[in-house]
Amino acid sequence: MTRSNKKSFLAPKPRKTSPKRRSGHWLLQDAKARFSELVRRVRSEGPQHVTVRGRDEVVVIAAEEFRRLQGNLKGQALIDAMQASPHRDIALEPSRSPMPVRDVAL
């Protein structure tokens, strides 16, 4: 009896292909290899997402957009909001009480 080679009758396995990348989404290795293009696309198309192992990890945005989102670090927006409040005339006094002291054996 002769052996038949079953492998020759099987259809070839399809090769794994990388998933199709959505516009504005980059695999980390592609973002590193094509960083200049990533920066150009941020300027022309807007925020670009960088994924690691299939998960969104970072979003690259333009510097102006970052500054806008960061806001005024001096708290002027909070001061303005508090001054615009209809309850701004209420006097707030912090209540202070002494903290209990424990005996700690050294």
Short mmCIF file of the C-alpha atoms (twelve columns), coordinates in Angstrom:
data_MODEL
# 
_entry.id   MODEL 
# 
loop_
_atom_site.group_PDB 
_atom_site.id 
_atom_site.type_symbol 
_atom_site.label_atom_id 
_atom_site.label_alt_id 
_atom_site.label_comp_id 
_atom_site.label_asym_id 
_atom_site.label_seq_id 
_atom_site.Cartn_x 
_atom_site.Cartn_y 
_atom_site.Cartn_z 
_atom_site.pdbx_PDB_model_num 
ATOM 1   C CA . MET A 1   0.000   0.000  0.000  1 
ATOM 2   C CA . THR A 2   1.345   3.446  -0.865 1 
ATOM 3   C CA . ARG A 3   1.024   6.508  1.249  1 
ATOM 4   C CA . SER A 4   -0.808  9.429  -0.178 1 
ATOM 5   C CA . ASN A 5   0.388   12.894 0.593  1 
ATOM 6   C CA . LYS A 6   -2.748  14.582 1.946  1 
ATOM 7   C CA . LYS A 7   -1.064  17.969 2.071  1 
ATOM 8   C CA . SER A 8   -1.085  18.246 -1.674 1 
ATOM 9   C CA . PHE A 9   -4.878  17.990 -1.689 1 
ATOM 10  C CA . LEU A 10  -5.458  20.660 0.945  1 
ATOM 11  C CA . ALA A 11  -6.058  24.220 -0.048 1 
ATOM 12  C CA . PRO A 12  -3.232  26.556 0.938  1 
ATOM 13  C CA . LYS A 13  -3.780  28.471 4.149  1 
ATOM 14  C CA . PRO A 14  -4.522  32.136 3.613  1 
ATOM 15  C CA . ARG A 15  -1.711  34.420 4.726  1 
ATOM 16  C CA . LYS A 16  -2.390  36.672 7.632  1 
ATOM 17  C CA . THR A 17  -2.693  40.234 6.514  1 
ATOM 18  C CA . SER A 18  -2.546  43.235 8.764  1 
ATOM 19  C CA . PRO A 19  -5.938  44.770 9.475  1 
ATOM 20  C CA . LYS A 20  -6.892  47.672 7.264  1 
ATOM 21  C CA . ARG A 21  -5.914  50.881 8.981  1 
ATOM 22  C CA . ARG A 22  -8.599  53.513 9.428  1 
ATOM 23  C CA . SER A 23  -7.837  57.041 8.361  1 
ATOM 24  C CA . GLY A 24  -6.159  58.914 11.188 1 
ATOM 25  C CA . HIS A 25  -5.022  55.716 12.924 1 
ATOM 26  C CA . TRP A 26  -1.424  54.503 12.944 1 
ATOM 27  C CA . LEU A 27  0.297   51.398 14.233 1 
ATOM 28  C CA . LEU A 28  3.146   52.391 16.530 1 
ATOM 29  C CA . GLN A 29  5.828   50.973 14.237 1 
ATOM 30  C CA . ASP A 30  4.367   52.892 11.257 1 
ATOM 31  C CA . ALA A 31  4.166   56.117 13.273 1 
ATOM 32  C CA . LYS A 32  7.826   55.763 14.276 1 
ATOM 33  C CA . ALA A 33  8.987   54.922 10.762 1 
ATOM 34  C CA . ARG A 34  6.968   57.695 9.094  1 
ATOM 35  C CA . PHE A 35  6.940   60.363 11.800 1 
ATOM 36  C CA . SER A 36  7.323   63.269 9.351  1 
ATOM 37  C CA . GLU A 37  4.234   62.109 7.468  1 
ATOM 38  C CA . LEU A 38  2.358   61.716 10.767 1 
ATOM 39  C CA . VAL A 39  3.182   65.339 11.657 1 
ATOM 40  C CA . ARG A 40  2.098   66.551 8.200  1 
ATOM 41  C CA . ARG A 41  -1.221  64.724 8.563  1 
ATOM 42  C CA . VAL A 42  -1.810  66.240 11.995 1 
ATOM 43  C CA . ARG A 43  -1.459  69.667 10.382 1 
ATOM 44  C CA . SER A 44  -3.643  68.854 7.350  1 
ATOM 45  C CA . GLU A 45  -6.212  66.317 8.665  1 
ATOM 46  C CA . GLY A 46  -6.319  66.831 12.410 1 
ATOM 47  C CA . PRO A 47  -5.576  64.535 15.360 1 
ATOM 48  C CA . GLN A 48  -3.907  61.201 14.588 1 
ATOM 49  C CA . HIS A 49  -4.361  58.125 16.803 1 
ATOM 50  C CA . VAL A 50  -1.438  55.782 17.490 1 
ATOM 51  C CA . THR A 51  -2.275  52.230 18.492 1 
ATOM 52  C CA . VAL A 52  -0.214  49.682 20.408 1 
ATOM 53  C CA . ARG A 53  -1.318  46.062 20.207 1 
ATOM 54  C CA . GLY A 54  -4.642  47.161 18.739 1 
ATOM 55  C CA . ARG A 55  -5.495  49.693 21.464 1 
ATOM 56  C CA . ASP A 56  -5.479  53.474 21.156 1 
ATOM 57  C CA . GLU A 57  -2.577  54.661 23.295 1 
ATOM 58  C CA . VAL A 58  -1.920  58.266 22.270 1 
ATOM 59  C CA . VAL A 59  -3.362  60.950 20.038 1 
ATOM 60  C CA . VAL A 60  -0.996  63.356 18.308 1 
ATOM 61  C CA . ILE A 61  -2.420  66.866 18.013 1 
ATOM 62  C CA . ALA A 62  -1.132  70.228 16.785 1 
ATOM 63  C CA . ALA A 63  0.605   72.486 19.316 1 
ATOM 64  C CA . GLU A 64  -2.048  75.210 18.954 1 
ATOM 65  C CA . GLU A 65  -4.785  72.690 19.729 1 
ATOM 66  C CA . PHE A 66  -2.857  71.461 22.777 1 
ATOM 67  C CA . ARG A 67  -2.473  75.015 24.085 1 
ATOM 68  C CA . ARG A 68  -6.178  75.662 23.506 1 
ATOM 69  C CA . LEU A 69  -7.183  72.493 25.357 1 
ATOM 70  C CA . GLN A 70  -4.710  73.133 28.147 1 
ATOM 71  C CA . GLY A 71  -6.307  76.480 28.910 1 
ATOM 72  C CA . ASN A 72  -5.017  79.231 31.090 1 
ATOM 73  C CA . LEU A 73  -2.835  77.676 33.772 1 
ATOM 74  C CA . LYS A 74  -3.207  80.715 36.022 1 
ATOM 75  C CA . GLY A 75  -6.834  79.889 36.807 1 
ATOM 76  C CA . GLN A 76  -8.305  83.012 35.258 1 
ATOM 77  C CA . ALA A 77  -11.253 81.028 33.901 1 
ATOM 78  C CA . LEU A 78  -12.085 79.780 37.411 1 
ATOM 79  C CA . ILE A 79  -11.773 83.287 38.859 1 
ATOM 80  C CA . ASP A 80  -14.035 84.669 36.120 1 
ATOM 81  C CA . ALA A 81  -16.621 81.938 36.739 1 
ATOM 82  C CA . MET A 82  -16.631 82.576 40.478 1 
ATOM 83  C CA . GLN A 83  -16.983 86.326 39.985 1 
ATOM 84  C CA . ALA A 84  -19.890 85.795 37.581 1 
ATOM 85  C CA . SER A 85  -21.735 83.606 40.113 1 
ATOM 86  C CA . PRO A 86  -24.946 85.028 41.600 1 
ATOM 87  C CA . HIS A 87  -23.700 83.714 44.983 1 
ATOM 88  C CA . ARG A 88  -20.406 85.588 44.943 1 
ATOM 89  C CA . ASP A 89  -21.383 87.739 47.951 1 
ATOM 90  C CA . ILE A 90  -21.601 84.776 50.311 1 
ATOM 91  C CA . ALA A 91  -18.759 84.889 52.807 1 
ATOM 92  C CA . LEU A 92  -16.955 81.616 53.103 1 
ATOM 93  C CA . GLU A 93  -14.864 81.075 56.177 1 
ATOM 94  C CA . PRO A 94  -12.876 77.903 56.517 1 
ATOM 95  C CA . SER A 95  -13.691 75.916 59.621 1 
ATOM 96  C CA . ARG A 96  -10.592 74.897 61.452 1 
ATOM 97  C CA . SER A 97  -10.332 72.529 64.332 1 
ATOM 98  C CA . PRO A 98  -7.267  71.085 65.996 1 
ATOM 99  C CA . MET A 99  -6.166  67.714 64.757 1 
ATOM 100 C CA . PRO A 100 -6.150  64.955 67.358 1 
ATOM 101 C CA . VAL A 101 -2.642  63.913 68.346 1 
ATOM 102 C CA . ARG A 102 -1.842  60.287 68.847 1 
ATOM 103 C CA . ASP A 103 0.747   58.939 71.189 1 
ATOM 104 C CA . VAL A 104 3.188   57.069 69.048 1 
ATOM 105 C CA . ALA A 105 5.742   54.863 70.751 1 
ATOM 106 C CA . LEU A 106 9.105   54.985 69.076 1 
# 
